[in-house]
Structure formats: C-alpha cells, structure tokens
Amino acid sequence: MPQVIVVSRHECHACEQAEADVSRICGELGVPWTTQDVDADPELRAEYGDRVPVILIDGVEHGYWKVEEARFRAALTR
C-alpha cells in the first residue's frame, strides 16, 4: 500500500485544496494519507520553502501546487 504525505502549511488555500483532493481520492481508493507542516520542520522548509503543497508517495515527490487527479490515481493503483 502506498504512503501518501501532503507537505503543506497553515492558512494556505492551495494546500487546503490539495488536501481535499487527496482526501477524496485516497478515500475512494482506500489509501491512507497524512500531512506534514512545512514550517514545523527546518529540513522540509529548506527543501520545499514556498513550493507547497507537495505530494509525496512513498517518500518520493510526486507533484506540487495542485493534484493532477488522473496521474495521482495512476500512481496509487500501480
């Protein structure tokens, strides 16, 4: 089962939208997911800075700024 993490920050509209999309898609596919606050971890902040939200699948960057639904679904169902 893939591990999905959305790296985001509080009060970020794009992050809220990405989390809603990931929640819906992962919910439909039965894939667990979580979030990590980019501002709570200096390493995440150095890596991603203002390039959030970032979607990670199994620790590998899948995409950022928005969820590309067809591509995201395909990656989760391989």
Secondary structure as GFF3:
##gff-version 3
##sequence-region A 1 78
A	DSSP	beta_strand	4	8	.	.	.	ID=ss1
A	DSSP	alpha_helix	13	29	.	.	.	ID=ss2
A	DSSP	beta_strand	33	37	.	.	.	ID=ss3
A	DSSP	three_ten_helix	38	40	.	.	.	ID=ss4
A	DSSP	alpha_helix	42	48	.	.	.	ID=ss5
A	DSSP	beta_strand	54	57	.	.	.	ID=ss6
A	DSSP	beta_strand	60	64	.	.	.	ID=ss7
A	DSSP	alpha_helix	69	76	.	.	.	ID=ss8
###
